Amino acid sequence: MQQSRSATQLQTGLPGDETLYGHDSTECIVAAEPDYDAGYWLYRRIGGSIQREHAPGKPWLLLTKPPEISLPDADYTTLEGRGYTVLAEFPTQNAYQEARFRVRDAHVQHLTYAGGAKMGLMRSGQTLFRGMTFEDVNRFQFDLETDGLDPDPEANRILLIAVADNRGLLELLEGDEREVLERFVQLLCERDPDVIEGHNVFNFDLPYVLARAARLGVRLSIGRDGSEPRRGQERNYSIAAGGNTRPFTPIYIHGRHVVDTYLVVQRFDWAKQALTSYGLKECARVFGFADADRIELPGAEIASIYRSDPERVRIYARQDVVETQKLAALISPVEFYQTQMVPDNYGQVVVTGNGEKINSIFIRSYLAAGQAIPRSQPPTPYEGGYTEVRERGVLNHVVKADVESLYPSLMLTHRIAPANDTLGIFLPALRYLTERRLDAKRRAAAADKKESHEAEEAPTGQTPPDAKEQDSTDAEQPGRESQESAVTLLPAAPEAQEQNAHYWEGLQGSYKVLINSFYGYLGGPFTFNDYGAAQRVTEAGRELVQGIAQRMVDTDSKVIEIDTDGVFFVPPAGIEDEPAERAYIEQIGSALPDGIRLAFDGRFATMLSLKTKNYVLVTYDGRKIFKGASLRSRADERYGRRFIAQTIDCLLEQDFDGVAQLYSETIDAILQKRIPIEELVRRERITEKTFESENKKRSAAVAEGIAVGEHILVYDKADGTLGLLADYADDVNIKYYLDKLYKFARRLEDGFGTAANFSKYIPKPTAQGLPKQVQETLDLFG
């Protein structure tokens, strides 16, 4: 076996740029694809055109010891250290796949990746988009309008395809369906995009195009090598820590990246919680780029409207594709700039969890240094962050203080790192990311100020050439301060010196997401995990945040809720405005250790405090912010969501009689069947468990013939079974919906002050409605 470099020759603190960005500085790579004969294909955007280059590289797998089974054509290297100490490399993808099957079938412990470009990039030290900005990449958007939702019936043709790109294209493809598809292929190849974007493109648009093209015999040769798209295996899209995922089936196009904004916006909105749905129109409205004359068309009626008023549908389709482009520009830069660090294709980085991104960065550094990769620790339970609700109900003049990047700051301050990080790159990488993020935030503020000044000086009707839409990744934290005022600008690459605010915001957002994932990495199923280190972080965090809360109590504040790294409180008398609130928080934070900063994180006119992590905030301009699944779960029936929202409005005004009246009226509407069935149905996703679990027998009965991954709208029938919305026969289970209403109300019980007060205004209904004496009282005081 070939021997690695001596451990004494290895660097124990690799430079930040090399650790995070890889050790190869090749610029302008926009895609990487494996060559199944040998090596990899790199696509580089040079001078506005694409160059295809062949790069050497070998797929590989890691073993804990020399294998006892034969792996033909394997080239072995011994790595220094413990864990995966044998690197086996293969001359072709076919040889690698054969070896992978052999070690799997022989139950040989190994570490590898399923193929694609990731292994090649990890060994070469190259990353995509180095030296490029988000605006440098050619992005193509498309949106379908069809004669139905199922592409299989012959009559459900594609009516039109709206296409656009960030180079000025905006076009509608209409007419004969075969010609539309052929023109779509031709146009896509002519425009030669690096990225294809669509809203729900994995679940609808691309599968529909593939199905209709197959029916009509149209070859979708839209890969950069002339190949057709290929479907992958169903996988999960990671939205947030804690296992919050969404299943999807990826579709791959050679040399191009497919980005589904329907998925990406869910991760983007996870902290903000600004969206009530992830539909394109809702996103455009909430994020502020919907046209004033935006056309809304019912999906089920688009085909008939197209026949009677085609121009209306054309305008609608153009607006859809333009909004997709704007949404992608808002939510995608974080993953784009992460791709400059993570050894993988952009389309894969978009759908990969942040822990795995960090993992691949570390493995790349260890392989480059000839070091063995440690085996991950088995899961070990440990106590998490500190949470406590001390005050419930309605409170006025509420302020939130937040420890900036609590866990990363604690790791840096207390030097908490995984014990198996023998190269010592964990903390330097975290510190480097932190310094770079603060620097990027400062540059973003400076560029924003410059652009605002140029906009003020520009002649009426003109826009300065560098003015762009702003993307604030800290938008969920109004009024938040940062440490950048104390940071000296770090050297930036020449091409980045004069970048606009959008560039710096995207860059700092990419850093922020990775920084906040370092703690989760310690306590997750990753190669360099360390549950003991994760426990030390949470222990230090609990002690610190409880100390902050106690100092607030000692200075006459009323602490409402403590949640891991933040405290909601009512400040002491005499502190009435924002400057005073900020000064008070600075005073409380002055006792914290160096490197730990307590920041102002918002002020609110009113707070309805319920359970831990479930509350409603009312800003001073009247906007409501809902937090917690019990208040805004998309799995709830629409009548329940509406009842909760209206009840909260009453509770915020302390109008308990209004709550009682609303409750009574809703019960009466259920009894009299005045609530439309569309308000009573709930959305259920079909999974494998639907047909396997004993608890899902009712769902399985109505899901027969429905593909796994699809959704159905169901309601509870009077006979105790479930029914599909499409089969509704005026047979709802009245008692079920009365009981469910009571359960909705129970979520807000803490807002009534006492259990007795809740029971007074929200008595449990019988099958006939409210108890007779309660109804008589309501009628009397009406």
Secondary structure, 3 states (H helix, E strand, C coil): CEECCCHHHCCCCCCHHHHHHCCCCCCCEEEEEECCCCCEEEEEEECCEEEEEEECCCCEEEECCCCCCCCCCCEEEECECCCECEEEECCCHHHHHHHHHHHHHCCCCEECCCCCCHHHHHHHCCCCCCCCCHHHCCEEEEEEEECCCCCCCCCCCEEEEEEEECCCCEEEEECCHHHHHHHHHHHHHHHCCCEEEECCHHHHHHHHHHHHHHHHCCCCCCCCCCCCCEECCCEEEEEECCCEEEEECCEEECCEEEEEHHHHHHHHCCCCCCCCCCCHHHHHHHHCCCCCCCCCCCHHHHHHHHHHCHHHHHHHHHHHHHHHHHHHHHHCHHHHHHHCCCCCCHHHHHHCCHHHHHHHHHHHHHHHCCECECCCCCCCCCCCCCEEECCCEEEEEEEEEEECCHHHHHHHHHCCCCCCCCCCCHHHHHHHHHHHHHHHHHHHHHHHHHHHHHHHHCCCCCCCCCCCCCCCCCCCCCCCCCCHHHCCCCCCCHHHCCCCHHHHHHHHHHHHHHHCCHHHHHCCCCCCCCHHHHHHHHHHHHHHHHHHHHHHHHCCCEEEEEECCEEEEECCCCCCCHHHHHHHHHHHHCCCCCCCCEEEEEEEEEEEEEECCEEEEECCCCCEEEECHHHHCCCCCHHHHHHHHHHHHHHHCCCHHHHHHHHHHHHHHHHCCCCCHHHHCEEEECCHHHHHCHHHHHHHHHCCCCCCCCEEEEEEECCCCEEEHHHCCCCECHHHHHHHHHHHHHCCHHHHCCHHHHHHHCCCCECCECCHHHHHHHHHHC
